[in-house]
Amino acid sequence: MPFASCVLVALAALSPTPSLQSDRDATKQELLKQRDDAETALVSKLADFADRAAMEALLEVYDAMASVWMRREVVRALGRFDGVADAFQPALEKVMNVASTAKEPELRAAALETLGAAQQHGKTFLALIVESPAMDEVRIEAMRLHTKVASELDNDWYKRLYTREQAPEDKQDKRAKKPKKGETEEAAAVRFIPRLSEIRRLAMEALLPSLKDQDLVSDFREDKSLAIKATALAELQKRGHNAAGGFARELLERVDTPDVMRAFCAEIVAKIDGVKAADEFLKLASKGVDQTQQVLRDRLADLLADMKDEKVDKKLLALVGKGDSVEKAFALRATRFIQDPKLVERVRKGLKEKDPVILRATLHAIAARKDTAAIPDLEKMLDKADDPALTEALLETLSALHSGANEWVERLVAFAASAQVDVRNAAIVELGRLGRRNQLDLFKAKLADPNWSTRYAAARALEALRTTESIGAIVGRLPQETGRMEILFADILWRLTGKPFGRRAGAWTDWWAQEGAGFVPINPTELAKLELEAEERRLRQVSQTAEFFGIKIESHRVIFIIDVSGSMMETLRPEYVGRQGEVRIDVARRELSKAIEGLDPKALFNVIQFSSGMEGWRSGGIAKVDPGTRADALEYVKRLGAGGGTNIYGALKLAFQDPDVDTIVFLSDGEPSVGDITDAGAIRAAVREWNDTRGVKIDTVAVGGSLQLMRWLAEDHGGRYVEYL
């Protein structure tokens, strides 16, 4: 057969038959017709054609969809074209663009996962994202996925990321030039890709097998990135290098080393020196709060306790009851494993302390030791206590010691009627934890409490009982709830029933009238299956709601806390070379104004600005949204200036003084620098204590960099942490 004929035959074999082409076009048209109501099987069917036309059809379908669910399905389907010669490039480019620019985190995550699973070409596009001006969190995740499928062929690229000279992380390049002649701003942006220490660290981790000891020593001594220093230090210790101990001490002894890094260095020293490090740790723990941060002090106590050495324990025993409040709390934590009758008696002496820090540490120590002999003393304290916080702590400790005794349950019932919200809530939480079904009527009655946190504590107690009557009580209360409480109650009903009624109180009421009497709470296995279906429904929705830096504001009782310290006048990193970055306070004002404009008309809200001091927009607490208050708040936001220090503790304390708030949205650009407490670990502990029985959700936004305290606050209190760089 002539060559030309062979070519024609081959081309004919590659071309789709008219019936296949018709079927493909029909599938595309059906998707475009049904759009977000379409079955996901149609997306998969279109991808099954596995040719360029099908890929182009999917690109068109993506743009036609409005829901996150359907766009996510299309993104995943595009990943299947990884091995299609004439289609993989535009398909994976689209996936890369979604990963880099999509507003919705679910879409960004799905796109990155798709590239990570694309075995032939995914790595190429992940690398492009890493070296693009995409969001930092996207670049970091792309790098992480890249290293998971790395080979030795990637080492040269990793070395370039790991060692190349560039502007310091999170700093503006003062020498940045405008785009060159004929160059677009987007292209010029590639010449100024911010250097992220986490990407360098991931590259370094991938290269560790090929790095020599002298390379690691050089990195620790010369690199300014703490992430690089920590990686080098950990590897040197793993290899048994004799410089590791000295390097760890170098950072451990420096007061300006971040607390988490110092704690890590203490762990390295403990691994190398064992009990020989005890005296060094004890000396460091004895220093004041200005030299030894709370996170480090707690880690030192744990390391000393874990040594379980007779000589070390003797030294720790000598510290119990001595020093200031911080030192006494340290000694209690460090001696928790020591079994000594005399120590138990000395621990109990802490009950006479007036300092709340020592007293709470003593109560924790007594509960951990199951020291039932302390019950009489604790009971006397409870009878005399006039501080709600102390009463709450005593209730928790006594509950741990009484182990559900009937007499104690009766006392908890009495405390559940307290006029003090914290005391009332603590008693309800303890009764719920004990799972006493004979307290069902009490929990039901508390669902009508005027305070939202008490109603929430009662609802959680009813959920723990997992009875049919519990469900009926919560269904009956749901119509009276709004905002975040409406969401929380609906979530509890979902976990108990698996019914997809969401916040529709009428639907719950109708269902209960028809099926309630004989309904049995759903088991966890069935619920897990239904949760997958619920996620689909959520992502299929096309809805609008108030947002603050991408955080959805669904609460009807929200306080926005905004940092207006002097550093908020600094500029953020510019998007393109030659452009001026936005001023941090300007970005905060813009996002806060948008959030206030989007608040539900039923919502209550307030704004607290803080620097060295604090000021609320409304001194009387959260205010109802109406045209007047909204306009007044927007004008207040417009006037926000910046100057002074960063009193994070004071701002949070002021917000928690409002008994009605159920959600705090907190923005800051720096670590605490002024106020009653400036240690990040101590602030974290204080907020945990305030929120122990209230259930306030805390969302946080770190502007200009990564902030450990902001991450902690969100993780501890059910919120979302966002970095805006």
Buried (B, 14 or more C-beta within 10 A) or exposed (E): EEEEEEEEEEEEEEEBEEEBBEBBBEBBEBBBEEBBEBEBEBBBBBBEBEBBBBBBBBBEBBEBBEBBBBBBBBBBBBBBBBEBEEBBBBBBBBBBBBBBBBEBBBBBBBBBBBBBBBEEBBBBBBBBBBBBBBBBBBBBBBBBBBBEBBEEEBBEBBBEBBBEEEBEBBEBBEEBEEBEEEEEEEEBBBBBBBBBBBBBBBBBBBBBEEBEBEBBBEBBEEBEBBBBBBBBBBBBBEEEBEBBBEBBBBBBEEEEBBBBBBBBBBBBBBBBBEBEBBEBBBEBBBBEBEEBBBBBBBBBBBBBBEBEBEEBBEBBBEBBBEBBBBBBBBBBBBBBBBEEEEBBEBBBEBBEBEBBBBBBBBBBBBBBBEBEEBBEBBBEBBEEBEBBBBBBBBBBBBBBBBEEBEEBBEBBBEBBEBEBBBBBBBBBBBBBBBEBEEBBEBBBEBBEBEBBBBBBBBBBBBBBBBBBBBBBBBBBBBEEBBBBBBBBBBBBBBBBBBBEBBBEBEEBBEBBEEEBEEBEBBEEEEBEEBEEEBEEEBBBEEEEEBBBBEBBBBBBBBBBBBBBBBBBBBBBBBEBBBBEBBBBBBBBBEBBBEBBEBBBEEBBBBBBBBBBBBBBBBEEBBBEBEEEBBEBBBEBBEEBEBEBBBBBBBBBBBBBEBBBBBBBBBBBBBBBBBBEBBBBBBBBBBBEBBBBBBBBBBBBBBBBBBBBBBBBBBBBBEBBBBBBB
